Amino acid sequence: MKKITTFALLMASLLAMAQQQTIDQKVNDLLKKMTLEEKIGQLNQYTGDNQATGPITINPNKQTEIKQGLIGSMLNIIGTKYTRQYQELAMQSRLKIPLLFGQDVIHGYKTTFPIPLAEAASWDLPAIEMAARVAATEAAASGIHWTFAPMVDIGRDPRWGRVMEGAGEDTYLGSKIAYARVKGFQGNKLGDLNSVMACVKHFAAYGAATGGRDYNSVDMSERMLFETYLPPFKAALDAGAATFMNSFNDLNGIPATGNAHLQRDILKGKWNFQGFVVSDWGSIGEMVAHGYSKDLKAAAYSAITAGSDMDMESNAYRYNLAALIKEGKVSIDLVDDAVKRILRKKFELGLFEDPYRYSDEKRAEKVLNDPANRKAAREVAQKSIVLLKNENETLPLSKNLKTIAFIGPMVKEYKANMGFWSVELPDVDYSKWVVSQWDGLQNKVGKNTKLLYAKGCDIEGDNKDGFAEAVATAKQADVVILSIGERHDMSGEAKSRSDLHIPGVQEDLVKAIQATGKPVVVLVNAGRPLIFNWTADNAPAVLYTWWLGTEAGNAIADVLFGDYNPSGKLPMTFPREVGQIPIYYNHFSTGRPSVNENKIYKSAYIDLPTTPKFPFGYGLSYTKFGYSDLKLSSTKIKSNETIKVSFQLTNTGKAAGEEVAQLYLKDKFGSVVRPVLELRDFQKVKLNAGESKTIEFTIDKEKLSFYNDKLEWNAEPGDFEVMIGTSSADIKLKSDFELVQ
């Protein structure tokens, strides 16, 4: 059997190589027929004039240029009807090279899933891959070939609005999620009708923008870059990502779009990336504003020589590359390489065989209305909710409650539940497509339960006129559910915030309702970690519900009433105050660490604890879990050996539930300072009440390795501590071992 399997794998590998050789030959043959202007056209991407995701460049000649073969790709063309129309224009060009259609399918297409940061809170890799799979299936059925996702930037600063697009602060978790999302988007292989090309962004280090301000500069050591910020990109590449997108920021003084070290040395050199790189919206032209390039022509020179293959919306290549080549400043070989990378993907997608294969209206109608997609969205939304507090078992709510008051500015919102970076289709009535939180509660409770509603206040502003009605409504109820947070568009691109407190007078509303003495459950809707200290300290139950998408209302109701036991864990640290930012769990120690909040000549604040409000990896359940019987297969290993770590996980409560058991390591001494602890593995385990299971992790050299001051990736002999916990701040079991030469 093993010989047969090996033979089958060998034959599959040989077939794949033969197919690629065939494509490469087709690419080379086509390239020989292309004029310089047609080659440059393949490197040029324009947006449609509707639903733009950046500042539109007005160009009334787009259709003519497509017919002339001067455009290689379009973005923001929604629907099979319109993608077919644009593709028909491309088929009028001399060589009939098809267009690529790209779209920001970040967390769903018609069926919207939780925002990516919320999905990361599930710590459920199969669920995250499934969400991307459904998004790809719907997008591909609608004529889309290419999604500008996943965003894999490590985000340690919640002031940066784009943390909502990523997987949080941890490199290990972020790498696992990056891999899962690429696999979800691309499926079995490019060219399948349920697959879209992934675009890994933003390359690189965008998540470390100074001050958490979007588009801002980044300055960091090469070791920090390689150890913390690049691994998720490498994981996405290992998953087979078809394309990369460079970032808006400069890195150590050089804009990423014109950064040859990032694109030539690392991505296309060391990592041998064979796909193509697209600029972010206008980022080639923005190198002029950076003060890096004198003008658009100089920017085009910097970008093409650095390795940026496709120009999104700058027109830098369109109007300058030919002159640069004729002047001998840019080699035609650079242009040919970029064109071949793009043409190769068009061949792999099957667009030369049938340019309209993704523009089938009947297939779109069937796929976009498949009820299985909504079922998947509800499941992922359930898993993304994080239970932050549950005093006196306030939750789950009883289905026998006679009266429930549902109060707050988010209760009857529809589109807001889709969150930022959702695709808005022109022919969809979102008041009927999205399940509001109010509708979800109505769907859940029986006829014997009366639901009361009061808005209370707006999301922003200081108007408290609605407080009296809200308090009166609360007094009539057995329990009060309060839905508060930030607007859905207060997180996302260009949504940096200096103040992360719950906006407006919403926390004052919580205080007023809390004063009624009624049991209160608070739902916090947000795209990032917010600060809500009074609510966290005083409300008996708090659920972090993020923005959960199409099935938000049903998923929230499922958790409120215990039909789903919450299992989410925070993928980012929640600060007490903005002054703690950036704050993350895997920081370095110092020569004067603060211990037990002792602040005398220690690395601490005199007016605030150094600890977060809610730590990385934190999340409660309606049941309890016990950790016991930690065993290590060895306490001393060589670098070519492994250690098996096992322990007993027991559901000690009364309800079935899922626990994310987390393994952290600490390298006690190193040639460079190491973090106080680092996530190195995790398992999400479902246990019935009273059930126990032996959980096993494997520690190998890779999990012990780091970059030293010479950028060498290796594990150094010495003492290590292994920690098993339910969060980064709640370690249940620990032991020591040694790595020897």
Secondary structure, DSSP 4 states (H G I P E B T S, - for coil): -HHHHHHHHHHHHHHHHHHHHHHHHHHHHHHHH--HHHHHHHTEEEE-SSS-SS-----TTHHHHHHTT---EEES--SHHHHHHHHHHHTTSSS-PPPEEEE--SSBSSSBPPPHHHHHHTT-HHHHHHHHHHHHHHHHHTT--EE---B------TTSGGGGGS--S-HHHHHHHHHHHHHHHH-SSTTSTT--B-EEEEETTGGG-GGG-TT--B---HHHIIIIISHHHHHHHHTT--EEEE-SSEETTEEGGG-HIIIIIIIIIIT---SEEE--TTTTTHHHHTTS-SSHHHHHHHHHHHT--BEES--HHHHHHHHHHHTTSS-HHHHHHHHHHHHHHHHHTTTTT-TTTT--HHHHHHHHT-HHHHHHHHHHHHHH-EEEEEGGG--SPPTT-SEEEEESTTTT-SGGGG-TT----TT--HHHHS--HHHHHHHHS-TT-EEEEE--S-SSS---TTHHHHHHHHHT-SEEEEEEE--GGGSSTT---S--BPPTTHHHHHHHHHTTT--EEEEEE-SS--B-HHHHHH-SEEEE-----TTHHHHHHHHHTTSS------SSPBPSSGGG-S--SS-B--SS---TT--TTSSS-SSS-SS-SB-TT--B-SS-EEEEEEEES-SEEETT--EEEEEEEEE-SSS-EEEEEEEEEEESS-SS--BS-EEEEEEEEEE-TT-EEEEEEEE-HHHH-EE-TT--EE--SEEEEEEEEEETTEEEEEEEEEEE-
